[in-house]
Amino acid sequence: MKLMNFYVGEEVHVGVITDAGVADLTAAVNAGDCEKCKKLATMEGLIAAGEAGLKKAAELAEKAEKLPIDSLTYAPAVTAPEKIFCIGLNYLAHAMEGSGRLPVVPEVFSKFNTALAAHNEVIPIPAAAERIDYEAEMVIVIGKEARNVSKEDAMDYVFGYTIGNDLSARTQQMRVTQWLIGKSADKFGPVGPCIVTKDSIDGGNMPIRLWCNGELRQDSNTNDLIFDIPTLVSYISDYITMKPGDVIFTGTCAGVIAGMKVEPDKKPWLKAGDEVVIEIEGIGKLRNVMA
């Protein structure tokens, strides 16, 4: 199943993407008299409702009015995760284009909710930020509370996947050992365009590509992750309890601007007007323009 968030006025609605258009699940729930269904009116509630929630959502979507997807304004694929985890240096080629240092365990950092942005949203570059870079990433969406989860059981806690762009201010990131300021500027974590449930795709074997102003810059596959999806879920859960709707940016592949073999001042850092498009087969394309 493919799910999206979109705006109706200032309210965020959940949509089920079908061949006939987007079923407004939130409107269908609000128009009905099923009290148990009310939780399905938000993406977070739908995720927490698990398999039973997805089944009911499919039933409601079948009967709901379908909206043309091109007429909708996207909201971030998740809007209220309790936690946003990010993984550094999780593709071999990306690690080698940088420091050449290979991680021994997953290198985990975080972003704040204010970093979230949507497909097609304009991303403002902070006036104080320098050397802005992109990072194409597959993002795991957690489906249920996860604490001390084994690798063997980890996939039971995955709801689905979306696309993320771990935008980075490299000057601010690399001048310190803690990356928060360089990674978590407002809207520096676009996610979308939709969430695809785990039963629909193999998140561990997905082609991932990024274009900047139409030029292919990153081209890889999630099967090249150093630490795979079950390892990431299990490792984080050993220390931090994850909740439904939490997300994990799984790391980026080779081809970032910082890795280009030219002098830093000559690298084509992102600037206002640049368009970044990330595609993961089976999920779609996440597009943003810098401003």
C-alpha positions in Angstrom: 0.0 0.0 0.0 1.1 3.6 -0.8 0.2 6.3 1.7 0.7 10.0 1.6 0.1 13.1 3.7 -1.5 16.2 1.9 -2.9 19.5 2.9 -6.6 20.4 2.9 -6.3 24.1 3.9 -4.0 24.0 6.9 -5.0 20.5 8.0 -3.0 17.4 7.1 -5.0 14.5 5.6 -3.9 10.9 5.0 -4.3 9.7 1.5 -4.3 6.1 0.1 -2.8 6.2 -3.4 -4.7 4.0 -5.8 -4.8 3.6 -9.6 -7.9 5.7 -9.7 -6.4 8.6 -7.6 -5.9 9.4 -4.0 -8.5 8.3 -1.5 -8.9 10.9 1.3 -8.8 8.5 4.3 -9.1 11.3 6.8 -12.3 12.6 5.2 -13.7 9.1 5.0 -13.0 8.5 8.7 -14.4 11.8 9.8 -17.6 11.3 7.7 -18.3 7.8 9.2 -19.6 6.7 12.6 -16.9 4.2 13.4 -15.3 5.3 16.7 -12.6 2.7 16.4 -11.6 4.1 13.0 -10.9 7.7 14.3 -7.2 6.8 14.9 -6.9 6.2 11.1 -7.4 9.9 10.4 -3.7 10.7 10.9 -0.6 9.0 9.5 0.7 8.4 13.1 -2.5 6.8 14.1 -2.7 4.6 11.0 0.9 3.4 11.6 0.2 2.6 15.2 -3.0 0.6 14.2 -0.8 -2.0 12.5 -2.1 -4.7 10.1 -5.7 -4.3 11.3 -5.5 -0.5 10.6 -4.2 -1.1 7.1 -7.0 -3.5 6.3 -9.6 -1.1 7.5 -7.9 1.8 5.6 -8.1 -0.3 2.4 -11.8 -0.9 2.9 -12.5 2.8 3.5 -10.3 3.9 0.6 -12.1 1.6 -1.8 -15.4 3.5 -1.2 -13.9 7.0 -0.8 -13.9 9.7 -3.4 -10.6 9.7 -5.4 -8.7 12.9 -5.9 -6.2 13.6 -8.7 -2.8 13.3 -7.2 -1.4 16.2 -9.2 -4.0 18.5 -7.6 -2.7 17.9 -4.1 -0.2 19.8 -2.0 2.1 17.3 -0.3 2.8 17.4 3.4 5.9 15.5 4.8 5.3 11.8 4.7 5.5 11.8 8.5 4.7 15.0 10.4 5.1 14.1 14.1 7.8 11.4 14.7 8.9 11.3 18.3 12.5 10.6 17.0 14.4 11.1 13.8 17.5 8.9 13.6 20.1 9.3 11.0 23.0 7.0 10.1 26.4 8.2 8.9 28.8 6.5 6.6 26.6 3.5 5.8 27.6 2.8 2.2 31.2 1.6 1.5 31.7 3.8 -1.5 30.5 6.9 0.4 32.8 6.2 3.3 35.8 5.8 0.9 35.0 9.1 -0.9 35.3 10.9 2.4 37.7 10.0 5.2 38.1 6.4 4.1 37.3 5.3 7.7 34.9 2.4 8.0 32.4 2.4 10.9 32.6 -0.4 13.5 29.0 0.1 14.6 26.2 2.3 13.1 27.1 5.9 13.6 23.8 7.5 14.8 22.9 11.1 14.9 19.6 12.9 14.9 17.5 15.7 13.4 14.6 17.6 15.0 11.0 17.6 13.7 11.5 21.2 12.5 13.8 19.7 9.8 10.9 17.9 8.2 9.8 19.1 4.7 7.6 17.7 2.0 7.9 16.7 -1.6 8.0 19.8 -3.9 8.6 22.0 -0.9 11.1 24.9 -1.2 14.0 24.6 1.2 15.4 27.8 2.5 19.2 27.9 3.0 20.0 29.6 6.4 22.0 32.8 6.0 24.7 31.5 8.3 25.0 28.1 6.7 27.8 27.3 4.3 28.6 24.5 1.8 25.2 23.0 1.5 25.1 19.4 0.3 22.5 16.7 -0.5 22.3 13.1 0.6 19.9 10.7 -1.0 18.6 8.2 1.5 16.0 5.5 2.1 14.1 6.1 5.3 12.7 3.3 7.5 9.3 4.0 9.2 8.9 2.2 12.5 5.6 0.4 12.9 5.4 -0.5 16.6 7.2 0.1 19.8 10.7 -1.4 19.6 12.9 -2.1 22.6 15.7 -4.7 22.7 14.7 -6.2 19.3 16.8 -9.0 17.8 18.0 -8.8 14.2 15.9 -11.9 13.5 12.8 -10.1 14.6 13.6 -6.6 13.5 11.5 -6.6 10.3 8.4 -7.2 12.4 8.8 -3.6 13.7 9.2 -2.0 10.3 6.0 -0.3 8.9 7.4 0.8 5.6 9.8 3.0 3.7 10.0 6.5 2.3 12.6 8.7 0.7 14.7 11.3 2.5 17.2 14.0 1.7 19.7 14.5 4.6 20.6 18.0 3.6 23.8 19.2 5.3 25.7 22.4 5.9 29.2 20.9 5.6 31.1 23.8 7.2 28.9 23.7 10.3 28.9 19.9 10.3 32.7 19.4 10.0 34.0 22.1 12.3 32.8 20.1 15.4 32.3 16.4 16.3 28.6 16.7 17.0 26.7 17.2 13.7 23.4 18.5 14.9 23.7 22.1 13.8 25.1 21.1 10.4 22.4 18.5 9.8 19.2 19.8 11.4 18.5 23.3 10.0 14.8 24.0 9.4 13.5 21.9 6.5 16.8 20.1 6.1 15.1 16.7 6.2 12.6 16.4 3.4 10.7 13.0 3.4 8.2 11.7 0.8 6.5 11.7 -1.5 4.8 8.7 0.2 5.2 5.8 2.5 5.2 2.3 0.9 4.4 -0.5 3.3 7.0 -3.2 3.8 4.9 -5.9 2.1 5.0 -4.0 -1.2 8.8 -3.7 -1.7 12.1 -5.1 -0.6 13.7 -2.3 1.2 17.0 -4.1 1.3 17.3 -4.2 -2.5 16.1 -0.8 -3.9 17.9 1.2 -6.6 18.4 4.8 -5.4 19.4 7.8 -7.5 19.8 11.6 -7.1 19.8 14.3 -9.8 20.9 17.9 -9.2 19.6 20.2 -11.8 19.0 17.2 -14.1 22.5 15.8 -13.7 22.8 12.3 -12.2 25.0 12.6 -9.1 24.2 9.5 -7.0 23.4 6.0 -8.3 23.4 3.0 -6.0 21.3 0.3 -4.4 20.2 -0.2 -0.8 21.8 -3.7 -1.0 25.1 -1.8 -0.6 24.3 -0.7 3.0 27.1 -1.6 5.4 24.6 -2.0 8.2 21.4 -3.4 6.8 17.8 -2.6 7.9 17.5 -5.3 10.6 20.9 -4.4 12.0 19.9 -0.7 12.3 16.6 -1.4 13.9 18.1 -3.9 16.4 21.1 -1.7 17.3 19.1 1.4 18.0 16.5 -0.5 20.0 19.2 -1.8 22.3 19.6 1.7 23.7 16.5 3.8 22.7 12.9 2.8 22.6 11.4 3.5 19.2 7.7 4.4 18.8 5.3 4.0 15.8 6.1 6.7 13.3 9.7 7.2 14.3 12.0 7.2 11.3 15.6 6.1 10.5 17.5 7.8 7.6 19.7 4.9 6.6 22.7 6.7 5.2 23.7 8.0 1.7 25.7 6.5 -1.1 28.7 7.9 -3.0 28.3 11.1 -5.1 27.8 13.8 -2.5 29.3 17.2 -3.3 31.7 17.0 -0.4 33.3 13.9 -2.0 34.1 15.5 -5.3 37.8 15.6 -6.0 38.2 19.4 -6.5 39.1 22.2 -4.1 36.3 22.9 -1.6 35.8 26.5 -2.9 35.3 25.1 -6.5 32.7 22.5 -5.6 29.2 23.1 -6.8 27.6 23.5 -3.4 23.8 23.8 -3.4 22.5 27.4 -3.9 19.2 29.1 -4.3 17.3 27.8 -7.4 19.0 24.4 -7.5 16.6 21.4 -7.9 17.3 18.1 -6.2 15.4 15.0 -7.2 15.8 11.6 -5.5 14.2 8.4 -6.8 13.9 5.1 -5.2 12.2 2.5 -7.4 8.9 1.3 -5.9 8.5 4.5 -3.8 8.7 7.4 -6.3 10.5 10.7 -6.5 11.2 13.3 -3.9 11.8 16.7 -5.4 12.9 19.9 -3.6 14.2 23.3 -4.8 16.6 25.3 -2.7 16.0 29.0 -1.9 
